[in-house]
Amino acid sequence: MKDQLIQTFDSEGAQAVLKELARTYLPHTEKVPLYEALSRYAYWQAKDLDAAILIGQAGIKLGEQLAEKFPGEAEVIMSQEKAIHYNLASFTWPGWDEKGIAISEEQRLLGLTWARINLDLAISLHKPSLPLSRAYWMLGAHHIAAGEYTAAKARFALGEQTAREAGSRPDELLCRGFSDLTALLADPHNPAAREKLAETQTALLKEKDGEFFAKQLEDAFRVFSTQ
């Protein structure tokens, strides 16, 4: 089913995929994940942000309808919706500096809203500490993009705390690093802020996947320091 829909996307585009999805019968708990998978394909493989958003928004709308219609499975369906909110927030964050992706101001603002909803859902669905930490991080990252540095630091502090509770040292350091980055962006000529960021990056490099996380900080600094 997914492969067939990907072929439709590649040959006919997102609107054709949505029409085909509307005609497709699946158990209701399997519908929203298919939208999520196709939205991810549109972003990562096709490098089509508009299509990723279009498909993702349709999946969110369907999820809201299904959660209301099937209250006994609402928590499962809302968790599936949450995944799309997180993805769309991520796709529309300029700090990745993703090649082949151009994010409009309208899309960035939508991303901030999706990041807020993702965090609200993480809290209301009582998600474990690690996904909660990542929800705080995602919203903090969007606050950086908006130039809202005080709000960003508050979110990163909560992200660091919940990552510590989850026992994830890399996520803890990542949130700390983004808090350091926020301080440096707010005061670019402060040598202490620059030194603190460098110390956190060095600590990150000692952790599993540390190079990936350290690069996130470098990319975000390059993007936002020139705004």
C-alpha positions as CSV (number, residue, x, y, z in Angstrom):
1,M,0.0,0.0,0.0
2,K,2.7,2.5,1.0
3,D,4.8,1.7,-2.0
4,Q,1.9,2.1,-4.4
5,L,1.1,5.5,-2.9
6,I,4.7,6.5,-3.2
7,Q,4.5,5.6,-6.9
8,T,1.4,7.8,-7.2
9,F,3.2,10.6,-5.4
10,D,6.2,10.4,-7.7
11,S,4.1,10.3,-10.9
12,E,1.0,12.5,-10.0
13,G,1.8,14.5,-6.9
14,A,0.4,15.0,-3.4
15,Q,-3.1,15.8,-4.4
16,A,-3.5,12.5,-6.2
17,V,-2.1,10.7,-3.2
18,L,-4.7,12.4,-0.9
19,K,-7.5,11.3,-3.3
20,E,-6.2,7.7,-3.3
21,L,-5.9,7.7,0.5
22,A,-9.5,8.9,0.8
23,R,-10.6,5.8,-1.2
24,T,-8.4,3.4,0.7
25,Y,-9.9,1.1,3.4
26,L,-7.7,0.4,6.4
27,P,-8.4,-0.2,10.1
28,H,-8.7,3.2,11.7
29,T,-5.6,2.8,13.8
30,E,-3.5,2.2,10.7
31,K,-4.7,5.3,8.7
32,V,-2.8,8.2,10.3
33,P,0.6,6.4,10.3
34,L,0.3,6.0,6.5
35,Y,-0.2,9.8,6.2
36,E,2.8,10.3,8.5
37,A,5.0,8.0,6.4
38,L,4.0,9.7,3.1
39,S,4.6,13.1,4.6
40,R,8.1,12.0,5.6
41,Y,8.7,10.6,2.1
42,A,7.7,13.9,0.6
43,Y,10.2,15.7,2.8
44,W,13.2,13.4,2.9
45,Q,13.1,11.7,-0.5
46,A,11.2,14.2,-2.7
47,K,12.5,17.3,-0.9
48,D,9.0,18.8,-1.3
49,L,8.1,20.7,1.8
50,D,4.8,21.9,0.5
51,A,3.7,18.3,-0.2
52,A,5.0,17.1,3.2
53,I,2.9,19.8,4.9
54,L,-0.2,19.1,2.8
55,I,-0.2,15.4,3.5
56,G,0.7,15.9,7.2
57,Q,-2.1,18.4,7.7
58,A,-4.5,16.0,6.1
59,G,-3.3,13.2,8.5
60,I,-3.7,15.5,11.5
61,K,-7.3,16.4,10.5
62,L,-8.1,12.7,9.9
63,G,-6.6,11.8,13.3
64,E,-8.8,14.4,15.1
65,Q,-11.9,13.0,13.4
66,L,-11.0,9.4,14.2
67,A,-10.1,10.2,17.9
68,E,-13.5,11.7,18.3
69,K,-15.3,8.9,16.6
70,F,-13.4,6.1,18.4
71,P,-12.9,7.3,22.0
72,G,-11.7,3.9,23.1
73,E,-8.7,4.2,20.9
74,A,-8.3,8.0,21.0
75,E,-5.0,7.9,22.9
76,V,-3.4,5.7,20.3
77,I,-4.7,7.9,17.5
78,M,-3.7,11.1,19.2
79,S,-0.2,9.7,19.7
80,Q,-0.1,9.1,15.9
81,E,-1.2,12.7,15.4
82,K,1.5,13.9,17.7
83,A,4.2,12.2,15.5
84,I,3.0,14.3,12.6
85,H,3.0,17.5,14.6
86,Y,6.6,16.8,15.7
87,N,7.6,16.0,12.1
88,L,6.0,19.1,10.6
89,A,7.6,21.3,13.4
90,S,11.0,19.7,12.5
91,F,10.5,20.1,8.8
92,T,9.8,23.8,9.2
93,W,12.7,24.7,11.5
94,P,15.3,26.6,9.6
95,G,18.1,25.6,11.9
96,W,18.7,22.3,10.1
97,D,19.8,24.1,7.0
98,E,18.6,21.1,5.1
99,K,19.7,21.1,1.4
100,G,16.9,21.3,-1.1
101,I,14.4,22.7,1.5
102,A,13.4,26.4,1.5
103,I,11.2,27.4,4.4
104,S,8.9,30.4,4.0
105,E,8.1,32.7,6.9
106,E,4.5,31.4,6.9
107,Q,5.7,27.8,7.2
108,R,8.1,28.7,10.0
109,L,5.2,30.3,11.9
110,L,3.1,27.2,11.3
111,G,6.0,25.1,12.6
112,L,6.0,27.1,15.9
113,T,2.3,26.2,16.3
114,W,3.0,22.6,15.5
115,A,5.8,22.5,18.1
116,R,3.4,23.9,20.7
117,I,0.7,21.4,19.9
118,N,3.3,18.6,20.0
119,L,4.4,19.6,23.5
120,D,0.7,19.9,24.6
121,L,0.1,16.4,23.4
122,A,3.2,15.0,25.0
123,I,2.0,16.4,28.3
124,S,-1.7,15.5,28.0
125,L,-0.9,11.9,26.8
126,H,1.6,11.5,29.7
127,K,4.5,10.6,27.4
128,P,7.7,9.4,29.0
129,S,10.5,11.8,29.9
130,L,12.5,11.3,26.8
131,P,9.8,12.2,24.2
132,L,8.8,15.0,26.6
133,S,12.3,16.3,26.6
134,R,12.4,16.3,22.8
135,A,9.1,18.1,22.7
136,Y,10.6,20.8,24.9
137,W,13.6,21.0,22.7
138,M,11.6,21.3,19.5
139,L,9.6,24.2,20.9
140,G,12.7,25.9,22.2
141,A,14.3,25.5,18.8
142,H,11.4,27.3,17.2
143,H,11.6,30.0,19.8
144,I,15.2,30.6,18.7
145,A,14.1,30.9,15.1
146,A,11.5,33.5,16.2
147,G,14.2,35.4,18.2
148,E,12.3,34.6,21.4
149,Y,15.4,33.9,23.5
150,T,13.9,34.0,27.0
151,A,11.2,31.5,26.0
152,A,13.8,29.4,24.3
153,K,16.0,29.1,27.4
154,A,13.0,28.2,29.5
155,R,12.1,25.3,27.2
156,F,15.6,24.1,26.9
157,A,15.9,24.1,30.7
158,L,12.9,21.9,31.0
159,G,14.2,19.7,28.1
160,E,17.5,19.3,30.0
161,Q,15.7,18.4,33.2
162,T,13.4,15.8,31.6
163,A,16.3,14.3,29.6
164,R,18.2,13.8,32.9
165,E,15.2,12.1,34.4
166,A,15.1,9.8,31.3
167,G,18.8,9.0,31.8
168,S,19.7,10.3,28.3
169,R,23.0,12.1,28.7
170,P,23.2,13.1,25.0
171,D,19.7,14.7,25.0
172,E,20.6,16.4,28.3
173,L,23.7,17.9,26.8
174,L,21.9,18.8,23.6
175,C,19.4,20.9,25.5
176,R,22.1,22.4,27.5
177,G,24.0,23.2,24.3
178,F,21.0,24.9,22.8
179,S,20.6,26.9,25.9
180,D,24.2,28.0,25.6
181,L,23.6,28.8,22.0
182,T,20.6,30.9,22.9
183,A,22.7,32.9,25.3
184,L,25.4,33.5,22.7
185,L,22.8,34.6,20.1
186,A,21.3,37.0,22.6
187,D,24.8,38.4,23.4
188,P,27.1,37.6,20.5
189,H,30.1,39.5,21.9
190,N,30.1,37.7,25.3
191,P,33.2,35.5,25.5
192,A,31.9,33.6,28.5
193,A,28.8,32.5,26.5
194,R,31.0,31.3,23.6
195,E,33.3,29.4,26.0
196,K,30.3,27.7,27.7
197,L,28.9,26.5,24.3
198,A,32.3,25.1,23.4
199,E,32.5,23.2,26.6
200,T,29.1,21.6,26.1
201,Q,30.1,20.7,22.5
202,T,33.2,19.0,23.8
203,A,31.2,17.0,26.3
204,L,28.7,16.0,23.6
205,L,31.5,14.6,21.4
206,K,32.2,12.0,24.1
207,E,28.7,10.7,23.9
208,K,27.0,8.2,21.6
209,D,25.9,10.1,18.4
210,G,27.7,13.1,19.9
211,E,29.1,14.2,16.5
212,F,25.5,14.4,15.1
213,F,24.3,16.5,18.0
214,A,27.4,18.8,18.0
215,K,26.8,19.4,14.3
216,Q,23.2,20.4,15.1
217,L,24.6,23.2,17.3
218,E,27.1,24.2,14.6
219,D,24.5,24.4,11.9
220,A,22.0,26.3,14.1
221,F,24.7,28.8,15.1
222,R,25.6,29.3,11.4
223,V,22.0,29.8,10.4
224,F,20.8,32.1,13.3
225,S,24.0,34.1,13.9
226,T,23.6,35.6,10.4
227,Q,19.9,36.6,10.8
